Amino acid sequence: MYEMEKENLRRFSDYITKFLRPSVIKNFMTVYLDKEMVESILSTEMKSVTAAAQMLLDQMCYLEEVGWFQAFLDILLASEYTGLHDAIKEWNFQELEQLNEHRRFLERIEPSITKHLKPSELIAHMSGCLKPRECEEIQAEESQRGRIAASEKLVASLLRSDKPNWFKLLKIALENCDLDEARDMLETSNTSSVSAAAKACEWDAEPEAMMTTVCFEFREEAETEDMLMSSNNSTSVAEEPGGFTGTQPNINTITSPERKPERSGERKLREYQKELTAAAVQGQNTIICAPTGCGKTIVALAISEYHLKQFPEKAKIVFLATKVDVYEQQYKLFKEHFSSKDPNIRVTGMCGDMDYLSVRWLIEHHDIVVMTAQILVNALQSAEVPSLEILSLILFDECHNTTGKHPYNNIMTRYLDTKLTSSTHSLPQIVGLTASVGIGSFKNGLEAENNILQLCANLDTRVITTVTEHKDELKSYVHTPEKAFFEVQQCMSHPFIRIIKNIMSNIEQLAQKTFNIESLSNIQNREYGSQKYEQWIVSVQKSCKVLQMKNKDEERRICRELYNYTEHLRKYNDALIINEDARTKDALDYLDAFFDQVRNAGYDETERKLTALYDCQRPQLLRLATEGEQNPKLDELKFILEEEYHNNDQTRTVMFVKTRALADAMKKWIDETDSLKFLKPGVLIGKGRKSNFTGSGMTPNNQKGILESFKSSDQSKMLIATSVADEGIDIPQCNLVLMYEYVGNVVKMVQVRGRGRAEGSRCFLISSNKERIAKEKINMFKEKMVEEAIVQLQSRPVDMLQREDKARRDHISSSPEKPKTQGSYELLCSKCKKFACMSDDIRVVQGAHHIVLDRSMFKRCTTAPHKNPRAFSGFCKKEKMLCAECKHDWGLIASYLTIQDLPLLKIESYVVQNCVTRRQDYFRKWRDVPFAMREFDMTEITPETCRPRDTAPDEV
């Protein structure tokens, strides 16, 4: 819902943020936004009204409540934002655009004119363009801080006025108050500014004499990863006249626009950043490999700007991000950067929840499109975008992901196929950005070189651009955190652990009586409380789904029981892992929450038996959780945090943990520890879409709110995060990184360490596992190995690897594809084997969505409210669809166009059974199913298929 309104808010945000002051519409915010977010926006407004307005617009783009947009229009009108109200209502900002000239005039003369104003007299004549609240604030400012401060307040209010007559009213007020000097300055400035604008146009007429420049504004905000300057800057872009040095374009001058009330200054692109642009501005495909925090996105902006100048009529640039969070961050930066430089440079963005837009239309009607990679993959697969040849430059953020089945590699596979099969092609330039190219596994320098060479081949690059000539400058700006290791005592054997393991043993015995579970998996030597045990559960559940017996009722009973047994074993295994790294109390809370959900879901006889088994032991578990000793890991962590904040009370910490459950447990522990609760930690986790239980993930809106709170307010001094925050997300204030039993590969080590941006940052690994600490030390050694490998690879050809990969792809594609049969198949619930629907009744919508036309399916399912009803691709999610027998998640109930109540299936919830052979198979992707499905045709919609679901015919 409101997708058009949200997209327009994004597109016109530059206009809206010039006028909107969030505190004026606080009543709207308190109704539709979380309390913490409202406080964060209001806190930001004290530093920058524009930044606060942008925060508000960003949050509004996640609203789903019915009526929010009309409420926004109503509050604007009630708050006397009449000009802004009319512009947003009609999506026509032409009248507001006409105010820009007057605003620039007033900005230019502000330092002088404020000395000649009498605010208390003027506001009596300006009620037509000033709000009563603004008049009160100006009067209060004059009584408390004097006339000059009040004059500055008056000018600031006028600069944000959306009234078309404010400039005229100001001149009339100056005349009425006999402030002739100020009035003359206003009229003189008006004339001279027109002349200045004409001169500026003269520069624009000589593109060959220009050098690429970037504008930045000083603001009272900390530096982000992608900012050019060392502190207190926000980006925007402008061009100044200049020249080239030799054949190399000179990308260096950064001029700040003349803007009060926020300080401005002039800066230059750093020398190391110019070095990073060198290969790209010469048109070469390149991987730019530089540390986190050095401003790689600023380098991308400079490259994009130069590319637009080189190909003014043909340039089509796409900037790709791996995740929605990173997309939003980079889109905002590109938008601000180019809108300040030249409104004729058309920048737009698109991510997963905006699939109602046409990718090809966006590319054709814009110069730069920022998007998530999967959006481009989908457009290429559907032929909406016929070829990559319609683009001139593709920038890959976090390009080390261009391997395997990642969307980046999918895009580049198409690129390379075109390159290697066509002698005449016009493929786009490729530029990759990354902090490390240490991909894959390797044990020595040669293996590291081969891995990097493969990445270069995948991205069709011959050059890896690194900082070589200006390393000292780079080190002065980019602070690599000091690394330290804390090996702590492991949590000793505890009665709580023994009880949980005993319960798990009993459940395994019950499962064994139902069926020989040892025959369902080849995984041996599994230990309770380990990742290997989780892998065993996954293996057993996968085998259960296709388990077949002659007696179908017995088959359904066994499959459902085994599913329940293994789900309970999974939760107990999770509890043991939580107990190892957090408190016993947290492990017990985790189990309590699980069993509450089981009881509320309408549990069957097996689940009642398993719940009784837990309830019998819970009093003793509770006593142990209350009286048990503190986990020694937590003692060490407590000591570290207390010391760090004692030495520096401005410390900002990001702590990485392995699981969502552990993140929640650590937050509870800190909140309940007297000496640490002042940290008020936020928790940042992923979406958790695959979980059947509520509360296991975090929406993009929640993620954004947590990040903004951590970045822009002093309330939260700590962020507890899973892997969602280790790549790409910008957390500039962090000066302490804690890796709590959190170790990965070389790339992950570099990314996680790079979250510590501030000078004097430190990174600590806390672990009771000696092997884990040793692995991280090996990663540090491998990082140096990668740096040495890069030096060796500058002259190595990648063509051979590309041709070998192409040959493999051709061989796979030439192999005869297994034909889709026209025969009938049954879809059964993957948990209880209950019949759901026939394959003949499935239709494919838009090549991606699978609906069922048989209305009798509603007799075999039940529904539950959907937490996040929203529109996508013509569909509108309404409810969740569950198996009527076992409450397993079957998919969604949605409306499509004018058709109500359509079952929308997800294939991983079903087992597919051949109606002839009775063979059962389990698939995770629709593309793998053995049967053919027809495209949806509106002519199939009859009164029978449109009948409300509560009148569906009984099953035969």
HELIX and SHEET records of a PDB file:
HELIX    1   1 GLU A    3  ARG A   11  1                                   9    
HELIX    2   2 SER A   13  PHE A   19  1                                   7    
HELIX    3   3 PRO A   22  ILE A   25  5                                   4    
HELIX    4   4 LYS A   26  TYR A   32  1                                   7    
HELIX    5   5 LYS A   35  GLU A   45  1                                  11    
HELIX    6   6 VAL A   49  MET A   60  1                                  12    
HELIX    7   7 TRP A   68  ALA A   78  1                                  11    
HELIX    8   8 THR A   82  GLU A   90  1                                   9    
HELIX    9   9 GLN A   94  GLU A   97  1                                   4    
HELIX   10  10 ASN A  100  ILE A  113  1                                  14    
HELIX   11  11 THR A  114  HIS A  116  5                                   3    
HELIX   12  12 PRO A  119  LEU A  122  1                                   4    
HELIX   13  13 ILE A  123  HIS A  125  5                                   3    
HELIX   14  14 PRO A  132  ARG A  145  1                                  14    
HELIX   15  15 ARG A  147  LEU A  159  1                                  13    
HELIX   16  16 TRP A  166  ASN A  176  1                                  11    
HELIX   17  17 ASP A  180  ASP A  204  1                                  25    
HELIX   18  18 PRO A  207  ALA A  209  5                                   3    
HELIX   19  19 GLU A  271  VAL A  281  1                                  11    
HELIX   20  20 LYS A  296  GLN A  310  1                                  15    
HELIX   21  21 VAL A  324  LYS A  341  1                                  18    
HELIX   22  22 GLY A  352  MET A  354  5                                   3    
HELIX   23  23 VAL A  359  GLU A  364  1                                   6    
HELIX   24  24 ALA A  373  GLN A  381  1                                   9    
HELIX   25  25 LEU A  388  ILE A  390  5                                   3    
HELIX   26  26 CYS A  399  ASN A  401  5                                   3    
HELIX   27  27 PRO A  407  THR A  421  1                                  15    
HELIX   28  28 GLY A  445  ASN A  458  1                                  14    
HELIX   29  29 LYS A  471  TYR A  477  1                                   7    
HELIX   30  30 PRO A  495  THR A  514  1                                  20    
HELIX   31  31 ILE A  517  LEU A  520  5                                   4    
HELIX   32  32 GLN A  531  LYS A  545  1                                  15    
HELIX   33  33 LYS A  552  ASP A  581  1                                  30    
HELIX   34  34 THR A  584  ASN A  600  1                                  17    
HELIX   35  35 GLU A  605  GLU A  627  1                                  23    
HELIX   36  36 PRO A  632  ASN A  647  1                                  16    
HELIX   37  37 ARG A  660  ASP A  671  1                                  12    
HELIX   38  38 LYS A  677  LEU A  679  5                                   3    
HELIX   39  39 PRO A  700  SER A  712  1                                  13    
HELIX   40  40 SER A  723  ALA A  725  5                                   3    
HELIX   41  41 VAL A  746  ARG A  753  1                                   8    
HELIX   42  42 LYS A  770  GLN A  792  1                                  23    
HELIX   43  43 ASP A  799  SER A  814  1                                  16    
HELIX   44  44 SER A  839  ASP A  841  5                                   3    
HELIX   45  45 ARG A  855  LYS A  859  5                                   5    
HELIX   46  46 ILE A  907  SER A  909  5                                   3    
HELIX   47  47 TRP A  926  ASP A  928  5                                   3    
HELIX   48  48 MET A  938  GLU A  940  5                                   3    
HELIX   49  49 PRO A  943  CYS A  946  1                                   4    
HELIX   50  50 ARG A  949  THR A  951  5                                   3    
SHEET    1   A 2 MET A 210  MET A 211  0                                        
SHEET    2   A 2 GLU A 240  PRO A 241 -1                                        
SHEET    1   B 2 PHE A 216  PHE A 218  0                                        
SHEET    2   B 2 ASN A 233  THR A 235 -1                                        
SHEET    1   C 2 THR A 253  ILE A 254  0                                        
SHEET    2   C 2 ARG A 267  LYS A 268 -1                                        
SHEET    1   D 7 VAL A 347  MET A 350  0                                        
SHEET    2   D 7 ILE A 368  THR A 372  1                                        
SHEET    3   D 7 ILE A 317  ALA A 321  1                                        
SHEET    4   D 7 LEU A 393  ASP A 397  1                                        
SHEET    5   D 7 GLN A 429  THR A 434  1                                        
SHEET    6   D 7 THR A 286  CYS A 289  1                                        
SHEET    7   D 7 VAL A 463  THR A 465  1                                        
SHEET    1   E 6 GLU A 482  GLU A 487  0                                        
SHEET    2   E 6 ARG A 762  SER A 767  1                                        
SHEET    3   E 6 LEU A 736  TYR A 740  1                                        
SHEET    4   E 6 THR A 653  PHE A 656  1                                        
SHEET    5   E 6 MET A 718  ALA A 721  1                                        
SHEET    6   E 6 GLY A 682  LEU A 684  1                                        
SHEET    1   F 4 PHE A 835  MET A 838  0                                        
SHEET    2   F 4 TYR A 825  CYS A 829 -1                                        
SHEET    3   F 4 TYR A 910  ASN A 914 -1                                        
SHEET    4   F 4 GLN A 920  TYR A 922 -1                                        
SHEET    1   G 3 HIS A 849  VAL A 852  0                                        
SHEET    2   G 3 ILE A 842  VAL A 845 -1                                        
SHEET    3   G 3 ARG A 934  GLU A 935  1                                        
SHEET    1   H 3 CYS A 861  PRO A 865  0                                        
SHEET    2   H 3 PHE A 875  CYS A 883 -1                                        
SHEET    3   H 3 ALA A 871  PHE A 872 -1                                        
SHEET    1   I 4 CYS A 861  PRO A 865  0                                        
SHEET    2   I 4 PHE A 875  CYS A 883 -1                                        
SHEET    3   I 4 ASP A 889  TYR A 896 -1                                        
SHEET    4   I 4 ILE A 899  LEU A 905 -1                                        
END                                                                             
